[in-house]
Amino acid sequence: MARPLRIEYPDAFYHITSRGNEQQNIFKSDRDYERFLTYLETSVQRYRAIIHAYCLMNNHYHLLLETPMGNLSQIMRHINGAYTTYYNTKRQRAGHLFQGRYKAILIEADEYAEELSRYIHLNPVRAGIVGKPEEYQWSSYQYYTGKKHTHKWLTKEYILGYFGKETTTAQKKYIAFVNALIGKKYDNPLKETVASTILGDKGFVDEIKEKYLNNKKTDRNLPALRELKKTNIEEIIGEVEIMLGKNEAISRKAGIYLSHRYSGRWLREIGEYFGIGESAVSQESRRFRLILDKDKKLNKKVEDICKRLKLV
């Protein structure tokens, strides 16, 4: 069964969503909502989570979460696990409350945090539950506006900091920022997420891949990792032709070998590119590996290609 890719490190930001199993409601009373908020509070107290924004809907929730200790899994086990225990005990039921694993998208905070906070706070408006976000009781928006005394565990300063240094001014500008999209169609900022895992510009994605994923083995049960580690076959061929010569038969063999070993592409994709079958891709790759074992000069050139492409 496919598993979500978890990238955890200190001070990472995430957009978190978790839904009720089979679309069932996970909140059925005010007491349920209130109890869930206590688990957000204890995640801050015990695991140093930083909650920047939240919205609790009847069958799912959204969080904008920061992990100073790089312990996302620990935090989410606490939140979802404790709430499931409470919910099941209260209703004398057993089994899963949430649908599979929670979804955590690693985000480039400076680029997307304010936009995602708006997206989260407008969730009940998009759903047609309220006309204005301040009318919804179970989100952090009411605290961003200054209309309600804030939870001590909720961190608003980071987001409001984008709108000014003085609190009242920042609150007014943030309200205008959120209200600007009410009644309008707008793109979901999460649609730009790469491999359902990372939201950020190319530089951010490349940095995360280099720091945290390059040494991670590709796993067929982690399709997001395979997607992120994909290398364009054209890029591989381009470097091969520069190093080994455009018309030499050895270049084609090297291209197949490197694509098979490092591109992250399926055999079918590689075979289609080179005009051969899937089994031929594996055979050609093994044969070229034997050539490299005997030809140290060629092996050095192939290693240089890998370094230039940052494949190793």
Secondary structure, DSSP 8 states (H G I E B T S, - for coil): ---------TTEEEEEEEEBGGG--S--SHHHHHHHHHHHHHHHHHH--EEEEEEE-SSEEEEEEEETTS-HHHHHHHHHHHHHHHHHHHHT--S--BSSS-EEEEE-HHHHHHHHHHHHHTHHHHTTS-SSGGG-TTBSHHHHTTSS---TTB--HHHHGGG-SSHHHHHHHHHHHHHTTTTS----GGGG-BTTTEES-HHHHHHHIIIIITTS---TT-HHHHHHT---HHHHHHHHHHHH-SS-HHHHHHHHHHHHHHS---HHHHHHHHT--HHHHHHHHHHHHHHHHH-HHHHHHHHHHHHHTT--
